[in-house]
Amino acid sequence: MPLVVSDPNMLDQALTGLMDRFTRQLPAHSHIQVEATLAGDQLKLQFQSQPDPSRSPPAGSGRPPLRKSLGKLLSLQPETGSLSLNMDVTKHLFQVLGGKLQVKDDHHKGEVLTVFLPLQRAGSHTGKPF
């Protein structure tokens, strides 16, 4: 598989933060489906939450956790005390890394995050491979 071309430290921090935010909002006993595929000259990573169908969620747990904006950059999830970058800032961070972040909220399936990252072209040695 071709190498991702980006700043490895920033990419690691961005993906770790994104996964932390994504997993904190999942109901108990949920699963995450991760799919990695090639999309042209990019690597496509798709993360989708899947509730455990054998367990019925407690009443009122079908709604996403409340997030409060703290200025233009941060958001707070009061139930957990989790502090994270807001989604617009996170999307911009992935643009700086040469990629793209798409977020879709499906009320039946949950949130779907799709990350596109640039790949090193054959014979090209520019950028820092991750």
Summary of the structure (lengths in Angstrom):
residues: 130
radius of gyration: 16.4
end to end distance: 11.8
largest distance: 55.6
contacts: 332
relative contact order: 0.28
helix: 21%
strand: 38%
